[in-house]
Amino acid sequence: MSTLPNGRTPAPTDETGALSFEDRPARPSNSAVIHLAFQGVPVDLQVSDKKIGDVEQLIAGLLKRGWTAPPVARGGGFGGQRPERTKPEINDRGELCCPTHHRPLQWREWEGRKFLSCPAKAQGEEKANKNGYCAIKFQEN
């Protein structure tokens, strides 16, 4: 492969001139991609052969120079909308309960989020999660 006047190697292209990534080397196992933004423009920086302390120093230095974390997408698989939330009922002991199963709700954690969950198995046409349990979403206030 030839080199450009600036000494760099041109990106691989096919016969039409389109970029070809088939010959691109695999990312080394000791590398990481840092997702940041500069003046609102998202930038992915690939670093390799660095110790975790070096990467932390790199990120800290970039943040001091005005780089920011990119905005986090909200809404997940709900098209930006949160699923409808149901108000839990309160039993005679003051516990929050599922209005369908009348069982006390439990706090669960998934992917760093805490939420109220009904421990009952869904029956018939009731809303169920992938494991067959009640999938009603509850208001937390």
C-alpha positions in Angstrom: 0.0 0.0 0.0 1.3 3.5 -0.9 1.7 6.3 1.5 0.4 9.8 1.2 2.6 12.9 1.1 2.1 13.5 4.8 3.5 10.0 5.5 0.1 8.5 6.4 -1.3 5.4 4.9 -4.6 6.0 3.0 -7.8 4.3 4.2 -8.5 1.0 2.4 -11.1 1.3 -0.4 -12.6 -1.0 -2.9 -12.6 -0.6 -6.7 -15.5 2.0 -6.5 -13.5 4.1 -4.0 -15.8 3.3 -1.1 -14.2 2.6 2.2 -13.5 -1.1 2.9 -13.3 -2.3 6.5 -12.7 -5.9 5.7 -8.9 -5.5 6.0 -9.1 -3.4 9.0 -7.1 -5.0 11.9 -9.1 -6.0 14.9 -9.0 -3.7 17.9 -6.3 -5.0 20.3 -7.6 -6.6 23.5 -5.7 -4.1 25.7 -7.5 -1.1 24.2 -10.6 0.9 25.1 -12.8 3.4 23.5 -13.6 6.6 25.4 -16.8 8.4 24.4 -16.6 12.2 25.0 -17.8 15.3 23.3 -16.0 18.6 22.5 -18.2 21.7 22.0 -21.2 19.4 21.6 -19.6 17.2 19.0 -19.4 13.5 20.0 -15.9 12.0 19.7 -14.8 8.4 20.2 -11.1 8.1 21.3 -9.4 4.7 21.0 -6.6 4.2 23.5 -4.4 1.2 23.7 -1.4 0.0 25.6 -2.4 2.2 28.6 -2.7 1.4 32.2 -6.0 2.3 33.9 -4.3 5.1 35.8 -3.0 6.6 32.4 -6.6 6.4 31.0 -8.0 8.1 34.1 -5.4 10.9 33.8 -6.2 11.3 30.1 -9.9 11.6 30.8 -9.3 14.1 33.7 -7.1 16.2 31.5 -9.6 16.3 28.7 -12.4 17.2 31.1 -10.3 20.1 32.5 -9.9 21.4 28.9 -13.6 21.6 28.3 -14.4 18.1 27.0 -17.6 16.7 28.4 -19.4 13.3 28.6 -21.7 12.8 25.7 -25.4 13.1 26.4 -27.0 9.8 27.6 -29.9 8.6 25.6 -33.1 8.3 27.7 -36.1 6.1 27.3 -34.4 2.9 26.1 -36.7 0.7 24.1 -39.8 2.7 24.8 -39.3 5.3 22.0 -38.3 7.9 24.5 -41.6 7.4 26.5 -41.7 5.8 29.9 -44.1 2.9 30.3 -47.4 3.7 32.1 -47.0 3.5 35.9 -49.6 2.1 38.3 -50.2 3.4 41.7 -49.6 0.7 44.3 -52.2 0.0 47.0 -51.4 0.1 50.7 -52.4 -2.9 52.8 -53.6 -2.8 56.5 -49.9 -3.1 57.6 -48.9 0.0 55.6 -47.0 -1.9 52.9 -47.1 -1.0 49.3 -48.8 -3.8 47.4 -49.6 -4.9 43.8 -53.3 -3.9 43.1 -53.7 -7.1 40.9 -52.1 -9.7 43.2 -52.3 -7.9 46.6 -48.8 -9.0 47.4 -46.3 -6.7 49.1 -43.9 -5.1 46.6 -40.2 -5.6 46.8 -37.3 -3.3 45.9 -35.2 -4.8 43.0 -32.1 -3.5 41.3 -31.2 -4.0 37.6 -28.5 -2.2 35.6 -27.9 0.2 38.5 -31.6 1.2 38.8 -33.8 0.4 41.8 -37.5 -0.2 41.3 -40.6 -1.7 42.9 -41.6 -5.2 41.8 -44.4 -7.6 42.4 -43.1 -11.1 43.3 -46.2 -12.9 42.0 -46.3 -15.1 38.9 -48.5 -13.6 36.2 -51.7 -15.6 35.4 -53.6 -15.8 32.1 -53.6 -12.5 30.2 -51.8 -10.5 32.9 -48.8 -8.5 31.9 -45.7 -10.8 32.4 -41.9 -10.3 32.1 -39.7 -12.8 30.3 -39.6 -15.0 33.4 -43.4 -15.1 33.8 -43.6 -12.7 36.8 -45.9 -9.7 37.1 -44.5 -6.9 34.9 -46.6 -4.0 36.2 -44.6 -0.8 36.5 -45.2 1.1 39.7 -45.1 4.7 40.7 -42.4 5.2 43.4 -44.0 8.1 45.2 
